[in-house]
Amino acid sequence: MSQKTRIPKKNHAPNILQTTVKAFIPPPAGVSTLQIVFSKSYAYLFFRKEFIRYLYPSRGYCTESLLFFPNGVGTKKVSLLISSLLIYLLFLPFQAAMGQEGPDSRARQILAKIDDLWRADSSSSRLVMRVQTQHYSRTVELEAWSLGKEKSLVRILFPKKEQGTATLKSGNSIYTYLPKTDRTIRLTSGMMGGSWMGSHFTNDDLVKESRLSDDYDPSITYEGVRNGLSIIEFTLSPKADAPVVWGKITTTILSENHIPIESLYYDEDMVLERTIKYDQVQEMDGRLLPARLHVLPSDKEGEFTELVYKEITFGIDLDESFFSLLQLRRK
C-alpha cells in the first residue's frame, strides 16, 4: 500500500460492504468478492475478476472492475450505494439473457444453425443429383468441398461424358469449367438466374444459399403441433439492402432438434415459386441432418430436382488455395 493510502480507524464500511455483497450474490467457496481500499479522498472498491467471472460465466468478463466514491460519505450511504450497484449487477445478466432469447433472436440462432447444417467450418461430401423436367431427365454423381460460407467447389464424377465439369464459388463470383472445350467461364450477373447444372437450382442459389442469416430477418410465426408433429415455423423477410430475389421464405423445422422439414420460396409478388422438402434424416459424421432435399417448382407440374447426400465429412483440413481456378480445372 502506498504512503498516501490509509485505512481510517473506526470505519466499519469494509465489513458492511462485504456482508452486503454476500447477501445479494453469495459467491461459491474460494471466490473472493471485492477489496476495499481507502485513500485520503476516495474509497476504492475492486471487484475481483473471479467474482466478475462468477457473475458472467458465459460472457467472458474476467477483468477487475473498479468503483470509487468520495471517502467519508458515511457507512449507511456507502452500504446503500453498494446495494444499488449489486442489484444492478444481479439483474443485468437476466436482462441480457432475456434479450438474447427473444423471438427474433431465437429465430436468428435457428437460421444460422440451418445455414451451417450441411457445411460447418469445412466439409467434403459425395452426393447424387436427379433432375426431372418435361424435356429430359438426368442423374449425376458429384463430389463437393466447402470452406466457410464463401468458398465451395463442386465437380461431376458421373456420367463419364460430363466427368470433370466443375463449379467454383469464391465470394460473389462463380466459375464453371467445361473439360470438353477446356474452357473456364466466369458467370456474369445476367447469368446468375440460369439453371445450375441443368437443375431447378440457379447459379444465384449457389451464391446465396449459405447467407440466409446475413440477407434475411427471421421471425417465428408459428410454434405448436401441426400434422402430428411439434414444429416451429419462421418467416424470412429480406433486409432492405439485401440483393436477393425472394420476397419471402417460410421454413418449418422440428421443435426437438431443429431439423428442417420444408421451405417455401415466394417471389416479390408473394407468389409461391418453389418448395424444398427435407427428409431421410440420418446421422452423418456425428451430425443429424436430412440426407435428401427435394425441390419442386410451383409452375412446372411433375418436375423436380433431388439431392441425396451419400457421405459427408466435417472439419476437414482445407486451405483457401484449394478453391482456385487451377484446382477447378483438375480432373
C-alpha positions as CSV (number, residue, x, y, z in Angstrom):
1,M,0.0,0.0,0.0
2,S,1.4,3.4,-0.9
3,Q,2.2,6.1,1.7
4,K,-0.9,8.1,0.6
5,T,-3.2,5.2,1.2
6,R,-4.7,4.9,4.7
7,I,-7.4,2.9,6.3
8,P,-9.4,5.1,8.6
9,K,-9.8,4.0,12.2
10,K,-13.3,3.2,13.4
11,N,-14.6,2.9,9.8
12,H,-16.6,-0.3,9.5
13,A,-17.6,0.2,5.9
14,P,-15.4,-2.7,4.6
15,N,-17.2,-5.3,6.8
16,I,-20.6,-3.9,5.9
17,L,-19.8,-3.9,2.2
18,Q,-18.6,-7.4,2.3
19,T,-21.7,-8.5,4.1
20,T,-23.9,-6.7,1.6
21,V,-22.2,-8.3,-1.3
22,K,-22.5,-11.8,0.1
23,A,-26.2,-11.2,1.0
24,F,-27.1,-10.2,-2.6
25,I,-24.9,-12.5,-4.6
26,P,-23.2,-15.2,-2.4
27,P,-20.2,-16.4,-4.3
28,P,-19.1,-20.1,-4.2
29,A,-16.4,-21.2,-1.8
30,G,-12.9,-20.0,-2.8
31,V,-14.1,-17.0,-4.8
32,S,-13.1,-13.7,-3.4
33,T,-15.6,-10.9,-3.8
34,L,-14.1,-7.5,-3.6
35,Q,-11.3,-5.4,-1.9
36,I,-11.9,-2.1,-0.4
37,V,-9.0,0.4,-0.1
38,F,-9.3,3.9,1.4
39,S,-7.2,6.8,0.3
40,K,-7.3,10.4,1.6
41,S,-10.2,11.4,-0.6
42,Y,-11.8,8.3,-2.0
43,A,-12.8,4.8,-1.2
44,Y,-12.0,2.3,-4.0
45,L,-13.9,-0.9,-4.5
46,F,-12.1,-3.6,-6.6
47,F,-14.4,-6.3,-7.7
48,R,-12.2,-9.4,-8.1
49,K,-12.1,-10.9,-11.6
50,E,-13.0,-14.3,-10.2
51,F,-16.2,-12.7,-8.9
52,I,-16.9,-11.0,-12.2
53,R,-16.4,-14.3,-14.0
54,Y,-18.8,-15.9,-11.5
55,L,-21.4,-13.3,-12.2
56,Y,-21.0,-13.6,-16.0
57,P,-19.7,-17.2,-16.7
58,S,-20.7,-17.2,-20.4
59,R,-19.9,-13.6,-21.3
60,G,-16.1,-13.6,-20.9
61,Y,-15.9,-10.8,-18.3
62,C,-12.7,-11.7,-16.5
63,T,-11.1,-8.3,-15.7
64,E,-11.3,-6.5,-12.4
65,S,-14.0,-3.8,-12.1
66,L,-13.4,-0.6,-10.1
67,L,-15.9,1.6,-8.3
68,F,-14.9,4.7,-6.4
69,F,-16.7,7.4,-4.4
70,P,-15.7,10.2,-2.0
71,N,-14.4,8.9,1.3
72,G,-16.3,9.9,4.4
73,V,-19.8,9.7,2.9
74,G,-20.9,7.6,5.9
75,T,-21.3,3.9,6.4
76,K,-25.1,3.9,5.7
77,K,-24.7,5.8,2.5
78,V,-21.8,3.5,1.4
79,S,-23.9,0.5,2.1
80,L,-26.9,2.0,0.1
81,L,-24.6,2.7,-2.8
82,I,-23.1,-0.7,-3.0
83,S,-26.5,-2.3,-2.5
84,S,-27.9,-0.4,-5.5
85,L,-24.9,-1.4,-7.5
86,L,-25.3,-5.1,-6.7
87,I,-29.0,-5.1,-7.6
88,Y,-27.9,-3.8,-11.0
89,L,-25.2,-6.4,-11.3
90,L,-27.7,-9.1,-10.2
91,F,-30.3,-8.3,-12.8
92,L,-28.1,-7.3,-15.7
93,P,-27.3,-10.9,-16.7
94,F,-31.1,-11.7,-16.7
95,Q,-31.8,-8.7,-18.8
96,A,-29.1,-9.8,-21.3
97,A,-30.4,-13.3,-21.3
98,M,-34.0,-12.1,-22.0
99,G,-32.7,-10.0,-24.9
100,Q,-30.8,-13.0,-26.3
101,E,-33.8,-15.3,-26.0
102,G,-36.3,-13.0,-27.7
103,P,-38.3,-14.5,-30.5
104,D,-36.4,-12.8,-33.3
105,S,-33.0,-13.6,-31.7
106,R,-34.1,-17.2,-31.3
107,A,-35.1,-17.3,-34.9
108,R,-31.7,-15.9,-36.0
109,Q,-29.9,-18.6,-34.0
110,I,-32.0,-21.3,-35.6
111,L,-31.4,-19.9,-39.1
112,A,-27.7,-19.7,-38.5
113,K,-27.8,-23.4,-37.4
114,I,-29.6,-24.4,-40.6
115,D,-27.2,-22.4,-42.7
116,D,-24.4,-24.5,-41.3
117,L,-26.2,-27.8,-41.2
118,W,-24.5,-29.3,-44.3
119,R,-21.3,-27.3,-44.2
120,A,-19.8,-26.4,-40.8
121,D,-16.4,-24.6,-41.0
122,S,-15.3,-27.0,-43.7
123,S,-16.7,-30.1,-45.3
124,S,-16.3,-32.7,-48.1
125,S,-19.2,-34.7,-49.5
126,R,-20.4,-37.1,-52.2
127,L,-24.0,-36.8,-53.4
128,V,-26.3,-37.8,-56.2
129,M,-28.5,-35.3,-58.1
130,R,-31.5,-36.4,-60.1
131,V,-33.3,-33.9,-62.3
132,Q,-36.7,-34.4,-64.0
133,T,-38.1,-31.9,-66.5
134,Q,-40.7,-32.2,-69.2
135,H,-37.9,-32.5,-71.8
136,Y,-35.2,-34.6,-70.1
137,S,-34.1,-36.5,-67.1
138,R,-30.6,-36.8,-65.8
139,T,-28.6,-38.3,-62.9
140,V,-25.2,-37.1,-61.9
141,E,-22.8,-38.1,-59.1
142,L,-21.0,-35.2,-57.5
143,E,-18.2,-34.5,-55.1
144,A,-18.1,-31.2,-53.2
145,W,-16.0,-29.3,-50.8
146,S,-16.7,-26.2,-48.8
147,L,-14.7,-23.7,-46.6
148,G,-16.8,-21.3,-44.5
149,K,-19.6,-19.5,-46.2
150,E,-17.7,-18.0,-49.1
151,K,-15.9,-20.9,-50.8
152,S,-17.2,-24.1,-52.4
153,L,-16.1,-26.4,-55.2
154,V,-18.4,-29.0,-56.9
155,R,-17.2,-31.5,-59.5
156,I,-19.1,-34.1,-61.6
157,L,-17.9,-37.7,-61.2
158,F,-20.5,-39.4,-63.4
159,P,-21.7,-39.8,-66.1
160,K,-18.4,-40.2,-67.8
161,K,-19.2,-37.8,-70.7
162,E,-19.6,-34.9,-68.1
163,Q,-16.8,-36.0,-65.8
164,G,-14.6,-33.1,-64.7
165,T,-17.3,-30.4,-65.2
166,A,-17.0,-28.3,-62.2
167,T,-18.3,-25.2,-60.5
168,L,-16.3,-22.9,-58.2
169,K,-17.8,-20.3,-55.9
170,S,-15.5,-17.8,-54.3
171,G,-17.3,-14.9,-52.6
172,N,-19.8,-13.5,-55.1
173,S,-18.0,-14.9,-58.1
174,I,-18.9,-18.2,-59.8
175,Y,-16.7,-20.0,-62.3
176,T,-17.6,-23.0,-64.5
177,Y,-15.1,-25.3,-66.1
178,L,-16.1,-27.3,-69.2
179,P,-13.5,-30.1,-69.8
180,K,-14.7,-30.9,-73.3
181,T,-13.7,-27.5,-74.6
182,D,-11.1,-26.9,-71.8
183,R,-12.8,-23.5,-71.1
184,T,-13.3,-21.7,-67.8
185,I,-16.2,-19.3,-67.8
186,R,-16.9,-16.7,-65.2
187,L,-20.6,-16.1,-64.8
188,T,-21.8,-12.6,-65.3
189,S,-24.7,-11.0,-63.3
190,G,-27.0,-11.8,-66.2
191,M,-26.2,-15.5,-66.0
192,M,-26.9,-15.8,-62.3
193,G,-30.6,-16.6,-62.8
194,G,-29.7,-19.5,-65.1
195,S,-30.0,-23.2,-64.2
196,W,-27.1,-24.7,-62.2
197,M,-26.1,-27.9,-63.9
198,G,-29.5,-28.3,-65.6
199,S,-31.3,-28.5,-62.2
200,H,-34.0,-26.4,-60.6
201,F,-31.4,-24.6,-58.6
202,T,-30.0,-21.4,-60.0
203,N,-26.4,-20.1,-60.0
204,D,-27.7,-17.4,-57.7
205,D,-28.8,-20.1,-55.3
206,L,-25.2,-21.3,-55.1
207,V,-24.0,-17.9,-54.0
208,K,-26.9,-17.1,-51.6
209,E,-27.7,-20.4,-50.1
210,S,-25.2,-20.0,-47.3
211,R,-26.1,-16.4,-46.5
212,L,-29.7,-16.6,-45.4
213,S,-28.9,-15.4,-41.9
214,D,-27.0,-12.4,-43.5
215,D,-29.6,-11.4,-46.0
216,Y,-32.9,-12.0,-44.2
217,D,-34.6,-11.0,-41.0
218,P,-36.3,-14.1,-39.5
219,S,-39.3,-14.1,-37.2
220,I,-41.1,-17.0,-35.6
221,T,-44.7,-17.1,-37.0
222,Y,-46.0,-20.4,-35.5
223,E,-45.0,-22.8,-32.8
224,G,-47.0,-25.8,-31.9
225,V,-48.3,-29.1,-33.2
226,R,-49.2,-29.5,-36.9
227,N,-50.0,-32.8,-38.6
228,G,-49.0,-34.6,-35.5
229,L,-45.5,-33.0,-35.3
230,S,-44.2,-30.4,-32.9
231,I,-42.8,-27.8,-35.2
232,I,-41.6,-24.2,-35.4
233,E,-42.4,-22.1,-38.4
234,F,-40.5,-18.9,-39.1
235,T,-40.6,-16.4,-41.9
236,L,-37.6,-14.8,-43.5
237,S,-38.1,-11.3,-44.8
238,P,-35.3,-9.7,-47.0
239,K,-33.3,-6.9,-45.4
240,A,-33.8,-3.5,-47.1
241,D,-30.3,-3.5,-48.7
242,A,-30.0,-7.2,-49.4
243,P,-29.5,-8.2,-53.1
244,V,-31.9,-11.2,-53.1
245,V,-34.6,-12.4,-55.5
246,W,-37.1,-13.9,-52.9
247,G,-39.8,-11.7,-51.4
248,K,-40.2,-14.2,-48.6
249,I,-39.1,-17.6,-47.4
250,T,-41.1,-19.7,-44.9
251,T,-39.3,-22.5,-43.2
252,T,-40.7,-25.2,-41.0
253,I,-38.5,-27.2,-38.6
254,L,-38.9,-29.8,-35.9
255,S,-39.0,-28.3,-32.4
256,E,-37.0,-31.0,-30.8
257,N,-33.8,-30.9,-32.9
258,H,-34.3,-28.0,-35.4
259,I,-34.2,-30.3,-38.4
260,P,-35.8,-28.6,-41.4
261,I,-38.9,-30.2,-42.9
262,E,-39.9,-27.7,-45.6
263,S,-39.1,-24.4,-47.1
264,L,-41.4,-22.3,-49.3
265,Y,-39.9,-19.6,-51.6
266,Y,-42.1,-16.7,-52.7
267,D,-41.3,-14.1,-55.3
268,E,-41.6,-10.3,-54.8
269,D,-45.3,-10.5,-55.5
270,M,-45.7,-13.2,-52.8
271,V,-46.5,-15.9,-55.3
272,L,-45.1,-19.3,-54.3
273,E,-42.3,-20.2,-56.7
274,R,-40.9,-23.4,-55.3
275,T,-40.9,-25.8,-52.4
276,I,-38.0,-27.7,-50.9
277,K,-38.8,-30.7,-48.8
278,Y,-36.2,-32.3,-46.5
279,D,-36.3,-36.0,-45.4
280,Q,-34.3,-39.2,-44.9
281,V,-33.0,-37.8,-41.7
282,Q,-29.9,-39.7,-40.5
283,E,-26.6,-39.2,-38.6
284,M,-23.7,-38.4,-40.9
285,D,-20.3,-37.8,-39.4
286,G,-21.8,-37.3,-36.0
287,R,-24.4,-34.8,-37.1
288,L,-28.2,-35.4,-37.5
289,L,-29.4,-34.0,-40.8
290,P,-31.7,-34.6,-43.8
291,A,-29.9,-36.7,-46.4
292,R,-32.3,-35.8,-49.1
293,L,-33.5,-32.4,-50.5
294,H,-36.5,-32.5,-52.9
295,V,-37.0,-29.3,-55.0
296,L,-40.5,-28.8,-56.5
297,P,-41.1,-25.8,-58.8
298,S,-44.7,-24.5,-58.5
299,D,-45.3,-23.7,-62.1
300,K,-43.9,-26.9,-63.6
301,E,-46.0,-29.9,-62.6
302,G,-44.2,-33.2,-62.5
303,E,-40.7,-31.6,-62.5
304,F,-38.3,-31.8,-59.6
305,T,-34.6,-31.9,-58.6
306,E,-33.4,-34.2,-55.9
307,L,-30.2,-34.1,-54.0
308,V,-29.2,-37.1,-51.9
309,Y,-26.1,-37.0,-49.7
310,K,-24.3,-40.3,-49.7
311,E,-21.5,-39.3,-47.4
312,I,-20.3,-36.1,-45.7
313,T,-17.3,-35.3,-43.5
314,F,-17.0,-32.1,-41.4
315,G,-14.0,-30.2,-40.1
316,I,-11.5,-31.4,-42.8
317,D,-8.2,-29.6,-43.3
318,L,-8.6,-27.3,-46.3
319,D,-6.6,-24.4,-47.4
320,E,-8.1,-21.4,-49.3
321,S,-5.7,-22.2,-52.2
322,F,-7.8,-25.3,-52.8
323,F,-10.6,-23.1,-54.1
324,S,-8.7,-21.7,-57.0
325,L,-9.0,-21.7,-60.8
326,L,-6.1,-24.2,-61.0
327,Q,-8.0,-26.6,-58.8
328,L,-11.2,-26.0,-60.8
329,R,-9.5,-27.4,-63.9
330,R,-8.2,-30.5,-62.3
331,K,-9.9,-33.7,-63.4
